[in-house]
Amino acid sequence: MSTRVRFSQERPGVTYVPSTHNSQSTNLLADIRAKPMPQKHPDQKYQMDACTAASIGDESMLRELLRINANLIVAKNSAGWTPLLYAAYLGHQTVCAFLLDHGALVDEATNSRRQTPLMMAAACGNLNVVRMLLERGANVRLADFEKRQALHYAASCSQNVVVDVLLAAGADPNAQDATGTSPLHEAATTGHELTFLSLLEKGGSLSLKNDRSENCAALACDNPKILQIINESNREKEKFSSEFPAGGPENLTELLEEMDLVRYADQFKKESIDLRIFFELEEEDLKDMKIAFGPRKRMWDVIEKFRQTGIIRADNFGAAAGPSSGPVSPKAADSVTSTFKSIRDINQGTKKYAMEALEALGAGQTDKLRALLIGIIDSVEQITVKISSHA
């Protein structure tokens, strides 16, 4: 039921206060004008500074300041911030580019906390600025005075797209700050699922502990979805471990070290290829990765041997092999027989190449000789790979 409000027709009572000025006194306006007025400050006397111009994205003002004094572009304010820091923090990509083009240094424009423009842009999710700074040579692994890197900033602020870009640029998901906290720890604590998954897929360690002996599971105790991801990852790891023999390499980097091919570790890391995926690769996949012929053959031999025997063996060429322990399975015996047949066929081809090379040498056919010698070298390397697989 609504309530009606009835207004009176009478005017409200108004009280008028008589003026203190009588008709003979000074006019009110004149009285006001007689009062002291604030001092005028002309705009040209108080020009905008470079940090303010950068923070609001005013490139034209920065150009004017550059014309007056080029040092203003890199000068720090009382808080220790530079124009580039402000522009990166607030996402002004064109201003960042302008400052870098006119003397600002991408990694040296730090504040009193040693925070870099990349850290500021990463924390705020300014993706285009992050990409531009990386293209201009920003060091993705620089740390502030608390040993926090750009990846820490992005992870703690749930900037999962920026996290992916930083990881692709070589950021370390296991880098620990002054308290032992890694980017994965940051994501676990704050419950950022997508960020946590990205870091985990790129090699983030669930077992790594901070200075308080807390791992990801302990830090994520109040985040059931993160705990679910951790549990699923652990189950996958257990399944993975059961597929591979005990005592072998625990990860792809260890395997590559045993093969003296650790120089390819970063390449596989960028492609998100771990030990399990490595053994699922085909020879064409290795070719597509532009891996040189010799290393590619050695990798493929290890993959083939694992598929045939279930044994991970990364033979270092020239290394002495120990005696075989245990009976040889029929499958392994067939593999050895097949290998020796292949070596026999390769040897026949090598002899043919050698005879043709001698004929070409006598006839002065340099181009043909070169091709034949390359064929001989290739055959010898194939034989070496075959023999080493059974050393």
VEXKOLTI-703364 format. One record per residue (C-alpha): chain; residue in one letter; y, x, z; residue number from 1. Coordinates in Angstrom, 1 decimal, m for minus. Example, Ala and Ser with C-alpha at 12.3 -4.5 7.8 and 13.67 -1.06 7.14 Angstrom:
# residues 2
@c A&r A&yy m4.5&xx 12.3&zz 7.8&k 1
@c A&r S&yy m1.1&xx 13.7&zz 7.1&k 2
***
This chain:
# residues 391
@c A&r M&yy 0.0&xx 0.0&zz 0.0&k 1
@c A&r S&yy 3.3&xx 1.5&zz m1.1&k 2
@c A&r T&yy 6.3&xx 1.5&zz 1.1&k 3
@c A&r R&yy 9.6&xx 0.5&zz m0.3&k 4
@c A&r V&yy 12.8&xx 2.3&zz 0.7&k 5
@c A&r R&yy 15.9&xx 0.2&zz 0.7&k 6
@c A&r F&yy 19.2&xx 2.0&zz 0.2&k 7
@c A&r S&yy 22.4&xx 0.7&zz 1.7&k 8
@c A&r Q&yy 25.3&xx m0.1&zz m0.6&k 9
@c A&r E&yy 27.6&xx 1.6&zz 1.7&k 10
@c A&r R&yy 28.7&xx 5.1&zz 1.0&k 11
@c A&r P&yy 27.5&xx 7.7&zz 3.4&k 12
@c A&r G&yy 30.0&xx 8.9&zz 5.9&k 13
@c A&r V&yy 31.9&xx 12.0&zz 4.8&k 14
@c A&r T&yy 33.9&xx 14.2&zz 7.0&k 15
@c A&r Y&yy 36.8&xx 16.0&zz 5.4&k 16
@c A&r V&yy 38.0&xx 19.2&zz 7.1&k 17
@c A&r P&yy 41.7&xx 19.8&zz 6.5&k 18
@c A&r S&yy 42.7&xx 23.0&zz 4.8&k 19
@c A&r T&yy 44.1&xx 25.7&zz 6.9&k 20
@c A&r H&yy 46.7&xx 26.2&zz 4.3&k 21
@c A&r N&yy 49.7&xx 23.9&zz 4.2&k 22
@c A&r S&yy 51.8&xx 23.1&zz 1.2&k 23
@c A&r Q&yy 54.1&xx 26.0&zz 2.0&k 24
@c A&r S&yy 51.4&xx 28.6&zz 2.3&k 25
@c A&r T&yy 50.1&xx 30.9&zz m0.4&k 26
@c A&r N&yy 47.9&xx 29.3&zz m3.1&k 27
@c A&r L&yy 44.2&xx 29.6&zz m2.4&k 28
@c A&r L&yy 43.4&xx 31.4&zz m5.6&k 29
@c A&r A&yy 46.1&xx 33.9&zz m5.0&k 30
@c A&r D&yy 44.8&xx 34.4&zz m1.5&k 31
@c A&r I&yy 41.3&xx 35.2&zz m2.9&k 32
@c A&r R&yy 42.8&xx 37.6&zz m5.5&k 33
@c A&r A&yy 44.6&xx 39.4&zz m2.7&k 34
@c A&r K&yy 41.3&xx 40.3&zz m1.1&k 35
@c A&r P&yy 39.8&xx 43.7&zz m1.8&k 36
@c A&r M&yy 37.3&xx 43.6&zz m4.7&k 37
@c A&r P&yy 34.2&xx 45.7&zz m5.3&k 38
@c A&r Q&yy 34.7&xx 48.9&zz m7.2&k 39
@c A&r K&yy 33.9&xx 48.7&zz m10.9&k 40
@c A&r H&yy 31.1&xx 51.1&zz m12.2&k 41
@c A&r P&yy 31.1&xx 51.6&zz m15.9&k 42
@c A&r D&yy 27.7&xx 51.6&zz m17.6&k 43
@c A&r Q&yy 28.3&xx 54.9&zz m19.4&k 44
@c A&r K&yy 28.7&xx 56.6&zz m16.0&k 45
@c A&r Y&yy 25.3&xx 55.4&zz m14.8&k 46
@c A&r Q&yy 23.0&xx 55.8&zz m17.7&k 47
@c A&r M&yy 19.3&xx 54.8&zz m17.6&k 48
@c A&r D&yy 17.0&xx 57.8&zz m16.7&k 49
@c A&r A&yy 14.0&xx 58.8&zz m18.7&k 50
@c A&r C&yy 11.4&xx 57.5&zz m16.2&k 51
@c A&r T&yy 13.0&xx 54.1&zz m16.2&k 52
@c A&r A&yy 13.2&xx 54.0&zz m19.9&k 53
@c A&r A&yy 9.5&xx 55.0&zz m20.2&k 54
@c A&r S&yy 8.5&xx 52.4&zz m17.7&k 55
@c A&r I&yy 10.0&xx 49.5&zz m19.6&k 56
@c A&r G&yy 9.0&xx 50.9&zz m23.0&k 57
@c A&r D&yy 12.6&xx 51.6&zz m24.2&k 58
@c A&r E&yy 11.9&xx 54.2&zz m27.0&k 59
@c A&r S&yy 15.5&xx 54.0&zz m28.3&k 60
@c A&r M&yy 16.9&xx 55.0&zz m24.9&k 61
@c A&r L&yy 14.4&xx 57.9&zz m24.8&k 62
@c A&r R&yy 15.6&xx 59.1&zz m28.2&k 63
@c A&r E&yy 19.2&xx 59.0&zz m26.9&k 64
@c A&r L&yy 18.3&xx 61.0&zz m23.8&k 65
@c A&r L&yy 16.4&xx 63.5&zz m25.9&k 66
@c A&r R&yy 19.5&xx 64.0&zz m28.0&k 67
@c A&r I&yy 21.5&xx 64.7&zz m24.8&k 68
@c A&r N&yy 19.0&xx 66.9&zz m23.0&k 69
@c A&r A&yy 15.5&xx 67.6&zz m24.3&k 70
@c A&r N&yy 14.3&xx 68.6&zz m20.8&k 71
@c A&r L&yy 14.7&xx 65.0&zz m19.5&k 72
@c A&r I&yy 11.5&xx 64.1&zz m21.4&k 73
@c A&r V&yy 9.4&xx 66.2&zz m19.1&k 74
@c A&r A&yy 11.5&xx 66.1&zz m15.9&k 75
@c A&r K&yy 10.0&xx 64.6&zz m12.8&k 76
@c A&r N&yy 11.7&xx 62.1&zz m10.6&k 77
@c A&r S&yy 12.0&xx 62.2&zz m6.8&k 78
@c A&r A&yy 8.5&xx 60.7&zz m6.5&k 79
@c A&r G&yy 7.1&xx 63.5&zz m8.7&k 80
@c A&r W&yy 6.4&xx 61.2&zz m11.7&k 81
@c A&r T&yy 7.1&xx 62.0&zz m15.3&k 82
@c A&r P&yy 8.1&xx 59.6&zz m18.1&k 83
@c A&r L&yy 4.6&xx 60.1&zz m19.6&k 84
@c A&r L&yy 2.9&xx 59.0&zz m16.4&k 85
@c A&r Y&yy 5.0&xx 55.8&zz m16.3&k 86
@c A&r A&yy 4.3&xx 55.0&zz m20.0&k 87
@c A&r A&yy 0.6&xx 55.6&zz m19.6&k 88
@c A&r Y&yy 0.4&xx 53.6&zz m16.4&k 89
@c A&r L&yy 2.2&xx 50.6&zz m17.9&k 90
@c A&r G&yy 0.5&xx 50.7&zz m21.3&k 91
@c A&r H&yy 3.3&xx 51.7&zz m23.6&k 92
@c A&r Q&yy 1.3&xx 53.4&zz m26.4&k 93
@c A&r T&yy 4.2&xx 54.1&zz m28.8&k 94
@c A&r V&yy 6.3&xx 55.5&zz m26.0&k 95
@c A&r C&yy 3.4&xx 57.8&zz m25.0&k 96
@c A&r A&yy 3.0&xx 59.0&zz m28.5&k 97
@c A&r F&yy 6.8&xx 59.6&zz m28.8&k 98
@c A&r L&yy 6.8&xx 61.6&zz m25.5&k 99
@c A&r L&yy 3.8&xx 63.7&zz m26.6&k 100
@c A&r D&yy 5.5&xx 64.3&zz m30.0&k 101
@c A&r H&yy 8.6&xx 65.6&zz m28.3&k 102
@c A&r G&yy 7.3&xx 68.1&zz m25.7&k 103
@c A&r A&yy 5.3&xx 66.2&zz m23.0&k 104
@c A&r L&yy 2.0&xx 67.8&zz m22.2&k 105
@c A&r V&yy m1.0&xx 65.5&zz m22.0&k 106
@c A&r D&yy m2.6&xx 67.1&zz m19.0&k 107
@c A&r E&yy 0.3&xx 68.8&zz m17.2&k 108
@c A&r A&yy 2.4&xx 65.7&zz m16.7&k 109
@c A&r T&yy 1.0&xx 65.1&zz m13.2&k 110
@c A&r N&yy 2.5&xx 63.8&zz m10.1&k 111
@c A&r S&yy 2.3&xx 65.2&zz m6.5&k 112
@c A&r R&yy m1.2&xx 63.8&zz m6.2&k 113
@c A&r R&yy m2.2&xx 65.6&zz m9.4&k 114
@c A&r Q&yy m2.9&xx 62.3&zz m11.1&k 115
@c A&r T&yy m2.9&xx 62.6&zz m14.9&k 116
@c A&r P&yy m1.7&xx 60.1&zz m17.5&k 117
@c A&r L&yy m5.3&xx 59.6&zz m18.4&k 118
@c A&r M&yy m6.2&xx 58.6&zz m14.9&k 119
@c A&r M&yy m3.2&xx 56.1&zz m14.8&k 120
@c A&r A&yy m4.2&xx 54.5&zz m18.1&k 121
@c A&r A&yy m7.8&xx 54.3&zz m17.1&k 122
@c A&r A&yy m7.1&xx 52.6&zz m13.8&k 123
@c A&r C&yy m5.0&xx 50.0&zz m15.5&k 124
@c A&r G&yy m7.4&xx 49.4&zz m18.4&k 125
@c A&r N&yy m4.9&xx 50.5&zz m21.0&k 126
@c A&r L&yy m7.6&xx 51.1&zz m23.6&k 127
@c A&r N&yy m5.4&xx 52.1&zz m26.6&k 128
@c A&r V&yy m3.5&xx 54.6&zz m24.4&k 129
@c A&r V&yy m6.7&xx 56.0&zz m23.1&k 130
@c A&r R&yy m8.0&xx 56.5&zz m26.7&k 131
@c A&r M&yy m4.8&xx 58.1&zz m27.8&k 132
@c A&r L&yy m4.6&xx 60.5&zz m24.9&k 133
@c A&r L&yy m8.2&xx 61.6&zz m25.6&k 134
@c A&r E&yy m7.3&xx 62.1&zz m29.3&k 135
@c A&r R&yy m4.4&xx 64.2&zz m28.1&k 136
@c A&r G&yy m6.8&xx 66.5&zz m26.1&k 137
@c A&r A&yy m6.7&xx 65.0&zz m22.6&k 138
@c A&r N&yy m9.4&xx 66.6&zz m20.4&k 139
@c A&r V&yy m11.7&xx 63.8&zz m19.3&k 140
@c A&r R&yy m13.0&xx 65.9&zz m16.4&k 141
@c A&r L&yy m9.7&xx 66.9&zz m14.7&k 142
@c A&r A&yy m9.6&xx 65.9&zz m11.0&k 143
@c A&r D&yy m6.8&xx 64.9&zz m8.7&k 144
@c A&r F&yy m6.2&xx 66.4&zz m5.3&k 145
@c A&r E&yy m9.0&xx 64.2&zz m3.9&k 146
@c A&r K&yy m11.3&xx 65.5&zz m6.7&k 147
@c A&r R&yy m11.3&xx 62.0&zz m8.4&k 148
@c A&r Q&yy m11.6&xx 62.0&zz m12.1&k 149
@c A&r A&yy m10.4&xx 59.4&zz m14.7&k 150
@c A&r L&yy m13.9&xx 57.9&zz m14.6&k 151
@c A&r H&yy m13.5&xx 57.2&zz m10.8&k 152
@c A&r Y&yy m10.3&xx 55.4&zz m11.5&k 153
@c A&r A&yy m11.8&xx 53.2&zz m14.2&k 154
@c A&r A&yy m14.9&xx 52.5&zz m12.3&k 155
@c A&r S&yy m13.1&xx 51.5&zz m9.1&k 156
@c A&r C&yy m10.9&xx 49.1&zz m11.1&k 157
@c A&r S&yy m13.8&xx 47.5&zz m13.1&k 158
@c A&r Q&yy m12.5&xx 48.7&zz m16.4&k 159
@c A&r N&yy m15.9&xx 48.7&zz m18.0&k 160
@c A&r V&yy m14.6&xx 49.1&zz m21.6&k 161
@c A&r V&yy m12.6&xx 52.2&zz m20.6&k 162
@c A&r V&yy m15.7&xx 53.5&zz m18.7&k 163
@c A&r D&yy m17.6&xx 53.3&zz m22.0&k 164
@c A&r V&yy m14.9&xx 55.2&zz m23.8&k 165
@c A&r L&yy m14.7&xx 57.9&zz m21.1&k 166
@c A&r L&yy m18.4&xx 58.4&zz m21.0&k 167
@c A&r A&yy m18.5&xx 58.8&zz m24.8&k 168
@c A&r A&yy m15.8&xx 61.4&zz m24.4&k 169
@c A&r G&yy m18.0&xx 63.4&zz m22.0&k 170
@c A&r A&yy m17.1&xx 62.1&zz m18.6&k 171
@c A&r D&yy m19.7&xx 62.8&zz m15.9&k 172
@c A&r P&yy m21.1&xx 59.6&zz m14.2&k 173
@c A&r N&yy m22.3&xx 61.8&zz m11.3&k 174
@c A&r A&yy m19.1&xx 63.6&zz m10.6&k 175
@c A&r Q&yy m18.4&xx 63.5&zz m6.9&k 176
@c A&r D&yy m15.0&xx 63.4&zz m5.3&k 177
@c A&r A&yy m13.9&xx 64.9&zz m1.9&k 178
@c A&r T&yy m16.0&xx 62.4&zz 0.0&k 179
@c A&r G&yy m19.0&xx 62.7&zz m2.2&k 180
@c A&r T&yy m18.3&xx 59.4&zz m4.0&k 181
@c A&r S&yy m19.4&xx 59.1&zz m7.6&k 182
@c A&r P&yy m18.2&xx 56.6&zz m10.2&k 183
@c A&r L&yy m21.5&xx 54.8&zz m9.8&k 184
@c A&r H&yy m20.9&xx 54.6&zz m6.1&k 185
@c A&r E&yy m17.5&xx 53.0&zz m6.8&k 186
@c A&r A&yy m19.0&xx 50.3&zz m9.0&k 187
@c A&r A&yy m21.8&xx 49.7&zz m6.5&k 188
@c A&r T&yy m19.3&xx 49.2&zz m3.6&k 189
@c A&r T&yy m17.0&xx 46.9&zz m5.6&k 190
@c A&r G&yy m19.8&xx 44.9&zz m7.2&k 191
@c A&r H&yy m18.7&xx 45.5&zz m10.8&k 192
@c A&r E&yy m22.0&xx 44.7&zz m12.7&k 193
@c A&r L&yy m21.0&xx 45.7&zz m16.2&k 194
@c A&r T&yy m19.4&xx 48.9&zz m15.1&k 195
@c A&r F&yy m22.4&xx 49.7&zz m12.9&k 196
@c A&r L&yy m24.8&xx 49.1&zz m15.9&k 197
@c A&r S&yy m22.7&xx 51.3&zz m18.2&k 198
@c A&r L&yy m22.7&xx 54.2&zz m15.8&k 199
@c A&r L&yy m26.4&xx 53.7&zz m15.0&k 200
@c A&r E&yy m27.4&xx 53.7&zz m18.7&k 201
@c A&r K&yy m25.4&xx 56.9&zz m19.2&k 202
@c A&r G&yy m27.3&xx 58.9&zz m16.5&k 203
@c A&r G&yy m25.7&xx 57.7&zz m13.3&k 204
@c A&r S&yy m28.0&xx 58.7&zz m10.4&k 205
@c A&r L&yy m29.1&xx 56.0&zz m8.0&k 206
@c A&r S&yy m30.4&xx 58.6&zz m5.5&k 207
@c A&r L&yy m27.1&xx 60.5&zz m5.3&k 208
@c A&r K&yy m25.6&xx 60.2&zz m1.8&k 209
@c A&r N&yy m22.0&xx 60.5&zz m0.5&k 210
@c A&r D&yy m20.9&xx 62.5&zz 2.5&k 211
@c A&r R&yy m22.0&xx 59.7&zz 4.8&k 212
@c A&r S&yy m25.6&xx 59.9&zz 3.3&k 213
@c A&r E&yy m25.1&xx 56.5&zz 1.5&k 214
@c A&r N&yy m26.7&xx 56.0&zz m1.9&k 215
@c A&r C&yy m26.0&xx 53.1&zz m4.3&k 216
@c A&r A&yy m28.4&xx 50.7&zz m2.6&k 217
@c A&r A&yy m26.7&xx 51.2&zz 0.8&k 218
@c A&r L&yy m23.2&xx 50.8&zz m0.7&k 219
@c A&r A&yy m24.2&xx 47.6&zz m2.5&k 220
@c A&r C&yy m25.8&xx 45.9&zz 0.5&k 221
@c A&r D&yy m23.4&xx 43.0&zz 0.2&k 222
@c A&r N&yy m23.7&xx 42.7&zz m3.6&k 223
@c A&r P&yy m27.1&xx 41.0&zz m4.4&k 224
@c A&r K&yy m26.6&xx 41.3&zz m8.2&k 225
@c A&r I&yy m26.0&xx 45.1&zz m8.0&k 226
@c A&r L&yy m29.1&xx 45.3&zz m5.7&k 227
@c A&r Q&yy m31.1&xx 43.4&zz m8.3&k 228
@c A&r I&yy m30.0&xx 45.9&zz m11.0&k 229
@c A&r I&yy m31.0&xx 48.8&zz m8.7&k 230
@c A&r N&yy m34.5&xx 47.3&zz m8.0&k 231
@c A&r E&yy m35.1&xx 46.6&zz m11.7&k 232
@c A&r S&yy m34.1&xx 50.2&zz m12.5&k 233
@c A&r N&yy m36.5&xx 51.5&zz m9.9&k 234
@c A&r R&yy m39.4&xx 49.4&zz m11.1&k 235
@c A&r E&yy m38.7&xx 50.7&zz m14.7&k 236
@c A&r K&yy m38.6&xx 54.2&zz m13.4&k 237
@c A&r E&yy m42.0&xx 53.8&zz m11.6&k 238
@c A&r K&yy m43.5&xx 52.4&zz m14.8&k 239
@c A&r F&yy m42.0&xx 55.2&zz m16.8&k 240
@c A&r S&yy m43.4&xx 57.8&zz m14.3&k 241
@c A&r S&yy m46.9&xx 56.3&zz m14.6&k 242
@c A&r E&yy m46.8&xx 56.7&zz m18.4&k 243
@c A&r F&yy m46.2&xx 60.5&zz m18.2&k 244
@c A&r P&yy m48.4&xx 63.1&zz m16.5&k 245
@c A&r A&yy m47.4&xx 64.5&zz m13.1&k 246
@c A&r G&yy m45.9&xx 67.9&zz m13.1&k 247
@c A&r G&yy m44.1&xx 67.5&zz m16.4&k 248
@c A&r P&yy m40.4&xx 67.3&zz m17.0&k 249
@c A&r E&yy m38.6&xx 64.5&zz m15.2&k 250
@c A&r N&yy m35.9&xx 64.1&zz m17.8&k 251
@c A&r L&yy m35.0&xx 65.0&zz m21.3&k 252
@c A&r T&yy m32.7&xx 67.8&zz m20.3&k 253
@c A&r E&yy m35.6&xx 69.5&zz m18.5&k 254
@c A&r L&yy m37.8&xx 69.2&zz m21.5&k 255
@c A&r L&yy m35.2&xx 70.6&zz m23.8&k 256
@c A&r E&yy m34.7&xx 73.5&zz m21.4&k 257
@c A&r E&yy m38.4&xx 74.3&zz m21.5&k 258
@c A&r M&yy m38.1&xx 74.2&zz m25.3&k 259
@c A&r D&yy m35.1&xx 76.5&zz m25.3&k 260
@c A&r L&yy m33.2&xx 73.7&zz m27.0&k 261
@c A&r V&yy m30.9&xx 72.6&zz m24.2&k 262
@c A&r R&yy m27.9&xx 73.0&zz m26.5&k 263
@c A&r Y&yy m29.0&xx 69.6&zz m27.9&k 264
@c A&r A&yy m28.9&xx 67.9&zz m24.5&k 265
@c A&r D&yy m25.3&xx 66.6&zz m24.9&k 266
@c A&r Q&yy m26.1&xx 65.2&zz m28.3&k 267
@c A&r F&yy m29.0&xx 63.2&zz m27.0&k 268
@c A&r K&yy m26.9&xx 62.1&zz m24.0&k 269
@c A&r K&yy m24.2&xx 60.7&zz m26.3&k 270
@c A&r E&yy m26.8&xx 58.7&zz m28.2&k 271
@c A&r S&yy m28.1&xx 57.4&zz m24.9&k 272
@c A&r I&yy m31.6&xx 58.9&zz m25.6&k 273
@c A&r D&yy m33.6&xx 59.6&zz m22.4&k 274
@c A&r L&yy m37.1&xx 61.1&zz m22.1&k 275
@c A&r R&yy m38.8&xx 57.7&zz m22.8&k 276
@c A&r I&yy m36.8&xx 57.0&zz m25.9&k 277
@c A&r F&yy m37.2&xx 60.6&zz m27.1&k 278
@c A&r F&yy m41.0&xx 60.0&zz m27.4&k 279
@c A&r E&yy m40.4&xx 56.9&zz m29.4&k 280
@c A&r L&yy m38.3&xx 58.7&zz m32.1&k 281
@c A&r E&yy m39.6&xx 59.3&zz m35.6&k 282
@c A&r E&yy m39.0&xx 62.5&zz m37.6&k 283
@c A&r E&yy m36.4&xx 60.6&zz m39.7&k 284
@c A&r D&yy m34.4&xx 59.8&zz m36.5&k 285
@c A&r L&yy m34.2&xx 63.5&zz m35.7&k 286
@c A&r K&yy m33.0&xx 64.2&zz m39.3&k 287
@c A&r D&yy m30.4&xx 61.5&zz m39.0&k 288
@c A&r M&yy m29.1&xx 63.2&zz m35.9&k 289
@c A&r K&yy m28.5&xx 66.3&zz m38.1&k 290
@c A&r I&yy m30.8&xx 68.5&zz m36.0&k 291
@c A&r A&yy m31.6&xx 71.8&zz m37.7&k 292
@c A&r F&yy m34.9&xx 72.2&zz m39.4&k 293
@c A&r G&yy m36.5&xx 74.6&zz m36.9&k 294
@c A&r P&yy m35.5&xx 72.8&zz m33.7&k 295
@c A&r R&yy m36.3&xx 69.5&zz m35.3&k 296
@c A&r K&yy m39.9&xx 70.6&zz m36.2&k 297
@c A&r R&yy m40.4&xx 71.8&zz m32.6&k 298
@c A&r M&yy m39.2&xx 68.5&zz m31.2&k 299
@c A&r W&yy m41.4&xx 66.5&zz m33.6&k 300
@c A&r D&yy m44.4&xx 68.6&zz m32.8&k 301
@c A&r V&yy m43.9&xx 67.8&zz m29.0&k 302
@c A&r I&yy m43.6&xx 64.1&zz m29.8&k 303
@c A&r E&yy m46.7&xx 64.1&zz m32.0&k 304
@c A&r K&yy m48.7&xx 66.0&zz m29.5&k 305
@c A&r F&yy m47.8&xx 63.6&zz m26.7&k 306
@c A&r R&yy m48.8&xx 60.6&zz m28.9&k 307
@c A&r Q&yy m52.1&xx 62.3&zz m29.7&k 308
@c A&r T&yy m53.1&xx 63.6&zz m26.3&k 309
@c A&r G&yy m50.8&xx 62.1&zz m23.7&k 310
@c A&r I&yy m49.7&xx 65.6&zz m22.8&k 311
@c A&r I&yy m46.1&xx 66.7&zz m22.7&k 312
@c A&r R&yy m46.1&xx 70.4&zz m23.8&k 313
@c A&r A&yy m42.9&xx 72.1&zz m24.6&k 314
@c A&r D&yy m44.3&xx 75.5&zz m25.8&k 315
@c A&r N&yy m41.7&xx 78.3&zz m25.9&k 316
@c A&r F&yy m42.5&xx 80.4&zz m28.9&k 317
@c A&r G&yy m43.7&xx 83.8&zz m28.0&k 318
@c A&r A&yy m44.6&xx 82.7&zz m24.5&k 319
@c A&r A&yy m48.1&xx 83.5&zz m23.3&k 320
@c A&r A&yy m50.2&xx 80.4&zz m22.8&k 321
@c A&r G&yy m52.5&xx 80.1&zz m19.8&k 322
@c A&r P&yy m56.2&xx 79.2&zz m20.1&k 323
@c A&r S&yy m57.1&xx 75.6&zz m20.7&k 324
@c A&r S&yy m58.3&xx 73.7&zz m17.7&k 325
@c A&r G&yy m60.8&xx 70.9&zz m17.9&k 326
@c A&r P&yy m62.9&xx 69.6&zz m20.8&k 327
@c A&r V&yy m61.2&xx 69.0&zz m24.1&k 328
@c A&r S&yy m61.2&xx 65.4&zz m25.2&k 329
@c A&r P&yy m62.6&xx 64.4&zz m28.6&k 330
@c A&r K&yy m59.1&xx 63.3&zz m29.6&k 331
@c A&r A&yy m57.7&xx 66.7&zz m28.7&k 332
@c A&r A&yy m60.5&xx 68.5&zz m30.6&k 333
@c A&r D&yy m59.8&xx 66.4&zz m33.7&k 334
@c A&r S&yy m56.2&xx 67.3&zz m33.4&k 335
@c A&r V&yy m57.0&xx 71.0&zz m33.3&k 336
@c A&r T&yy m59.3&xx 70.7&zz m36.3&k 337
@c A&r S&yy m56.6&xx 68.8&zz m38.2&k 338
@c A&r T&yy m54.1&xx 71.5&zz m37.4&k 339
@c A&r F&yy m56.2&xx 74.3&zz m38.6&k 340
@c A&r K&yy m56.9&xx 72.4&zz m41.9&k 341
@c A&r S&yy m53.1&xx 72.0&zz m42.3&k 342
@c A&r I&yy m52.6&xx 75.7&zz m41.6&k 343
@c A&r R&yy m55.2&xx 76.6&zz m44.3&k 344
@c A&r D&yy m53.5&xx 74.4&zz m46.8&k 345
@c A&r I&yy m50.1&xx 75.9&zz m46.0&k 346
@c A&r N&yy m51.5&xx 79.4&zz m46.3&k 347
@c A&r Q&yy m52.8&xx 78.7&zz m49.8&k 348
@c A&r G&yy m49.3&xx 77.4&zz m50.8&k 349
@c A&r T&yy m47.7&xx 80.5&zz m49.2&k 350
@c A&r K&yy m49.9&xx 82.8&zz m51.3&k 351
@c A&r K&yy m48.9&xx 80.9&zz m54.4&k 352
@c A&r Y&yy m45.3&xx 81.3&zz m53.6&k 353
@c A&r A&yy m45.7&xx 85.0&zz m53.0&k 354
@c A&r M&yy m47.5&xx 85.6&zz m56.3&k 355
@c A&r E&yy m44.8&xx 83.7&zz m58.2&k 356
@c A&r A&yy m42.1&xx 85.6&zz m56.3&k 357
@c A&r L&yy m43.5&xx 88.9&zz m57.4&k 358
@c A&r E&yy m43.5&xx 87.7&zz m61.0&k 359
@c A&r A&yy m39.9&xx 86.4&zz m60.7&k 360
@c A&r L&yy m38.9&xx 89.8&zz m59.2&k 361
@c A&r G&yy m40.3&xx 91.7&zz m62.2&k 362
@c A&r A&yy m38.6&xx 89.3&zz m64.6&k 363
@c A&r G&yy m35.3&xx 89.6&zz m62.8&k 364
@c A&r Q&yy m35.1&xx 85.8&zz m62.2&k 365
@c A&r T&yy m33.0&xx 85.9&zz m59.0&k 366
@c A&r D&yy m32.4&xx 82.2&zz m58.6&k 367
@c A&r K&yy m36.1&xx 81.4&zz m58.8&k 368
@c A&r L&yy m36.9&xx 84.3&zz m56.5&k 369
@c A&r R&yy m34.5&xx 82.9&zz m53.9&k 370
@c A&r A&yy m36.1&xx 79.4&zz m54.0&k 371
@c A&r L&yy m39.6&xx 80.9&zz m53.6&k 372
@c A&r L&yy m38.6&xx 83.1&zz m50.7&k 373
@c A&r I&yy m37.1&xx 80.1&zz m48.9&k 374
@c A&r G&yy m40.4&xx 78.3&zz m49.5&k 375
@c A&r I&yy m42.3&xx 81.2&zz m48.0&k 376
@c A&r I&yy m40.1&xx 81.2&zz m44.9&k 377
@c A&r D&yy m40.5&xx 77.5&zz m44.5&k 378
@c A&r S&yy m44.3&xx 77.8&zz m44.7&k 379
@c A&r V&yy m44.4&xx 80.5&zz m42.1&k 380
@c A&r E&yy m42.3&xx 78.4&zz m39.7&k 381
@c A&r Q&yy m44.6&xx 75.4&zz m40.2&k 382
@c A&r I&yy m47.6&xx 77.6&zz m39.4&k 383
@c A&r T&yy m45.8&xx 78.8&zz m36.2&k 384
@c A&r V&yy m45.1&xx 75.3&zz m35.1&k 385
@c A&r K&yy m48.7&xx 74.2&zz m35.7&k 386
@c A&r I&yy m50.2&xx 77.2&zz m33.9&k 387
@c A&r S&yy m47.9&xx 76.8&zz m30.9&k 388
@c A&r S&yy m48.9&xx 73.2&zz m30.4&k 389
@c A&r H&yy m52.3&xx 74.4&zz m29.4&k 390
@c A&r A&yy m51.4&xx 77.6&zz m27.6&k 391
***
